[in-house]
Amino acid sequence: MSNGRFGVHGGQYIPETLMNAVIELEEAYNKFKDDPQFKAELKDLLDNYANRPSLLYYAERMTKDLGGAKIYLKREDLNHTGAHKINNALGQALLAKKMGKTRLIAETGAGQHGVATATVAALLNMECHVYMGVEDMERQALNVYRMRLMGTEVHGVSSGTGTLKDAVSECMREWTNRIEDTHYLLGSCMGPHPFPEIVRDFQSVIGNEIIDQCMEAEGRYPDYVLACVGGGSNAIGTFYPFIEHEDTKLIGCEAAGRGIDTFETAATINTGSLGIFHGMKSYFCQDEFGQIAPVYSISAGLDYPGIGPEHAWLHDIGRAQYVPVTDEEAVCAFEYLSRTEGIIPAIESAHAVAHAMKIAPTLSKDQIMVITLSGRGDKDCVAMARYRGEDINE
């Protein structure tokens, strides 16, 4: 990456009113990212508050049942708040504190980033406002309650499709109004530079731990690493430490919704084209007029019409492969992992489990596959039951 670019992707396509804010953020990040005291404070929070390192768990029953590659699960679902989102939230909130900010704003889709932001705001005594599409608020009512319980104000966004992209747009607007005391704690590896780099670096703890843990368990790097991709923060955190190690295949699993041959999909790499949105150049789902298309996925966290610029670049150079996974495949994987290993994955993570179920049997028994389980599935049980035609009380 040079000057905020990953190949042609990335950049800072933002209004002039936000330029000072992103310049201030970049300067602060460059100052603190290698600062020993900052790193020590963050490590202490990750280890003693967020419960890191997360486990690398050998999924023995799943491995035997599928009859191919040896499967490990990187258990980000065991982090405090139940997902990988806490890694980035702690890093950015600590950085905001160092910058003298007293107020955090954030967007959220599945609610996990909102919960993580609300959590660190409570921990660090900061005011917090989270923007969430009204459609997602309905799908993720439990997470809305959790955020409000911790003192965060949750704002419903009804514009557009009332989902994640609209929450991001609202956050950008709000940041323009309150730059002096507010940090926009962006939850994915997207947006204007330096956000994709910052989020990637804070999430790289996932991939770095996988390397250490896999070396300890198997004495070598894994052959395949899989992660679900919306904007792509858990995936870029997983992939980044492996990029130079070309023997490890990297596979991002996109939300195909009802299929990439329909309009009800959110598989950006598979159906999108080059465009500019939310401050960055990348691939986006667009209509024939170049307008951002409405997207759909059963997963609120993957229901985004774009992908982070570093993922777009990894696709361009052929370093990572991005595959579509339908709602039906993801729900089947959600149920499969629950029955086989007693682990209920987030429906986002289930997209990666679904593709692993497809390819593991085609691989040899001496090959190693790691799936990043980006979060736990408590929040999705009501929606999954509804998908299967069962109404359960929350």
N, C-alpha and C positions, 0 to 999 in steps of 0.2 A: 504494500500500500504506500502511495506517496500523495501527500497533500489531500488527504481525505478521500482518495479514489482507490477503488478496486477495479483495475482495468478501466472500462468506461463508466462504471457504476459508482454511486456515492455522491459526493459533493455537498453543497449547501444551497439548496434552492428554497430560500426563505425570504420573507419580507424584510426590508431594511430595519424595521423596528426590532427584529430579533437578532440582528447580527452582533450587536454588543454583548448580548447574553451568551451566544455560543462562543464568541471569542473569549469572554471571561471564563467560561466553563473549560475551554481547551487549555487556556493558560494555567488554570488551577489544577487540572488533571495532570498536565505535564510536570507541574511542580511537585505534586504529592504522590504520583503513582510509584515512584522509586524511593520515596522518603521512608527511611527505616521506621520512624515512629508511626506513620500512617499505616504501613504494612503490618506492624506489630499489633496496633489497635484493631485492624480489620481481621487479622488472623485470630485474635482473642475472641472477637464477636462470632466469627464463623465456627470456631471450635467449641466455645463454651456457651453460646446462645443458640446457634443454628444447628448444632449437633453434627458437625463435620469431623472427620471425613465420613461421607455416607458409605454404606456397605457396597461391596461388589459381591453379589450373591450368585452362587452356582445354582441354576435352575435345573436340578437333577431330573425331576419327573418330566418336565417339559422336554428336556434333552432326549430322554429315553423314548418318550412318546412320539416325538417327531423323527427320531432315528437318524439324525445327521450330525451337524456341527454341535460342538459343546457350547451351551448357551449360558451366558452370565447376564445378570440384570444390575445395572448401576442404580442404586436405590435412592434417587432424589426424593422419592415419596416419603422417606423417613426424616427428611429435614423438618425443622420447626416450621410450621404453617403448611406443611404437606406438599411442597413443590420446590423446584429449582429457583423459583423467583426470589427467595430470600437472599441468595448469594449477591445478586445485583443490587437489590434494595438496600442491603446493609452497606455495600461499597459506595453507592451514590449518595445515600443519606449522610454517611460519615464525611464524604467530600463536600456536600452542601453545608454541613456544620462548619467545616474548615473555611468555607467561603463566606461565613457569616450569615447564611440564609436561615430564616426561622419558620418557613412555610414550605410544605411539599404539595405538589399536585401530581396526579398520575392518571393514566387511562387504564382501563382493564376490560378484558373480554370474558374469560371464564371466571374472573374474580380473584384468581390466585395472585396475580401481581398487585391487585388492589389490596388484598389481605396482607401481603408481604409489606407493602408500603405503609398501610395502617399500623402494622406491627412495629416497624422501625420508628415510625413517628411517635407512637406511644412510648417506646423505649428511650428515644432521644429527646422527648418532650418538645415535639414540633407540631405546629398546626398542620392539618392534612385534609385535602379535598380530592376525591376520586370521581372521575367522569366515566360513566358506564352507559352503554346503549340500553334503552328500555326493554328491548327484546332479550338482551343478555341478563338484565336484572330479573326478569321473570324466570329464565332458565336456571339462574344461579342465585336464587333467593337466600339460600343459607349463607353464601359468601357475603352478600349485601348486609345481612344481619351481623356477621362477624366483624366487618369493617366498622359499622355503626357502634357496635359494642365497645370497640377500642377508641372511640372518640372521633372517628373520621366522618366527615360529611360526604355522603354519596349523592352525586348529581345525575339524574336520569337524562339521557340525551335522546331526543325523539326525532331529530333530523335524519334525513337519508333513510337508511335501512334500520336505524336504531341499534347498530352493532358496533364492533370494535373500531372500524375505520372512522365512524362518526364521533366516537369517544376521543380518538387521537386528534381529530380536527378541532374539537371543542377545547381540548387541552392546549393546543397551539395558540388558540385565540385567547384563552385565559392567561397564558404565560406572557403574551404581549402586553396585557394590562398591568401585570404585577412583577416586572423583572427584578426590581430592586431587592425585594425580600423573599422571592419565591424561586425554588428550583423545580424544574419539570423532571420528575424521576421517570424517565421513559423506560418501559418494561421490556422492549425487544431490541434486537440488533439492527435497528432501522432508524429512519429520520435523518436529519442533517448531521454531517460531521461536527463534533467528535462522538456522537452517541453510538454509532455502530461499533467503533473501536472500544469505547468505555465498557459497553455491555458485554462485548466479547471477552475483554480482559477479565472482568469480574466473574464471568461464567466459566472461564477456562479452568477454574479449579476442578470442574467435573472431569475434563479430559486428562488433566495432569494426574488426578487421583487414579483414574482408570489405568494409566500407564504404570504407575507405581504398584497398584494392587494386582494387575495382570502379570507383571514381572514377578511379583512375590508368589502368586498362585500357580503360574504356568511357566515362568522363566522366559517369557517372550511377549511380544506385542500381539494383540488380537488380529485375526485375518479380516474380520468385518466389524464395523461399528455402525449402529443404526440409531436414529433419533427422529422424532416427529418434527415437522417444520410448519409453522405459520409465518410469523415474522422471522422466527428461527433462532431464538436466544439459547434454548437448551442444546440445540443442534450445533450452533457455532461454538459454544463452550465445550462441547464434546469433541468436535472435529478439529478445532484449531491446533491443539498440541500434536495432532497426527499428520498435519498437512505435508510436512517434509518427509514423513515416513511413508513412502509410496506403496509399500507392500500391504498396508492396511486399507481396505476398501471402505469408503465413506458413503453411506446411503441415507438421504433425507426422505422422509415419508410425508407426502402432502395430503391434505384433505380433499378427496375427489368428490365428496358429497354424494349426489345421486349418479355420478359418472362424468368423466371428462368429455363425453359426447353430448352432455346436456348443458343447459345454462345454470343449473343448480350445482355449482362446484366452486372450490376455492383452491384448486391446484394450479398455482401461479406459473411455475416453471413449465408445466405440461400444457397450459392453455393460454398463457399470457404473452405480452409483447413489451418491448422497451418503452418506458415512459417516465414521467416525472410526477411525483405525488409525495405529500408529507415530507418535503424538504430534501428528497433524494432522487437520483436516477437509478432505476432498477427495472425488473420485470413486474408488470401489473396486469390483472385481468381488466380488459378494456372492451368497449363496444366498437362498432365500425367507425364511429366519429372520434375515437380517442378519449372518450369519457370513461372514468372508472366504473366498471360494471358492478352491479350488485352480485355478491357471492353468497354461497350457502355451504354450511357444513353442520352436521349434528353437534360438532364440537365448537363451543363458543370461543375457545382459545385459539383455534386454527382458522376461524371465520374472518380472514383478512385478505384483501384483494392484491396484496403485494408480497414481496419477500426481501429480506435484508440484502444490501448490496454485496456483501462478501459472499453470500450464498450464490447470488447471480454470477459473480466472477468465478467461483469454484465450478459452477455448471459450465460456464463458457470455456474454461481451460480443461474440462474433463476430469478434474480431480475428485469431484463428488458426483454421485448419481442421484437424481430426484425422481421418486416413483409415486404414482397416485394410488390412494387407498380409499375405497368407498365407505360410506356410512355402515353398510351391512357388514363389510369385512371387519371394520373397527369394532362394531358391537359384538360380533362373534369372537373376536380376540379378547375383548373386555370380559366376556363370559368364560372363555377358555382359560385365561390366566388365573381367574378367580377360582375356578374348579380344580385346576391342575396344581397350582402352587399356593393357593390360599392367599393370593395377593390381588387386591382389587385395584387395577390401574386407572388413572385418569383416562377419560375417553380420548384425550389428545395422545397420550402415551400408547394407547391401544392401537393407534394407527401404525406405530413402529413394530409393535408385537405382531400385528397382522401380516406385515411383510416378512418378518422373521419366520413366521409359521409357513409362509410360502416357499422361502428359499433354503431354510435350514435342512430339510430332507434331501435337497439336491447336493449338499456338501458332504465332505468326508468327515469321519468321526474324529480325525486329528486336527480339524480346523476349529478355530475359536471365534465365537460371535459375542459381541457385547451390545445389549440394547439399553439405551438410557431411558429409565422409567422416570419421566419428567415430573410426575406427580401422582397423588393417590386419588382413588375414584369415589370417595364418599359423596362429593358434591354432585356426582353424575348418576347416582343410583336411581333417583326419582325419574330422571329423563330416560334412562335406559329401560326402566320398567314400563314407562309410557310407550316407548318405541316398540316394546314387545306386547303392547295392548293391555298392560296391567296398571291400574291406578293405585298408588300407595300414598298413605298420609305421610307428610313430612314430619 
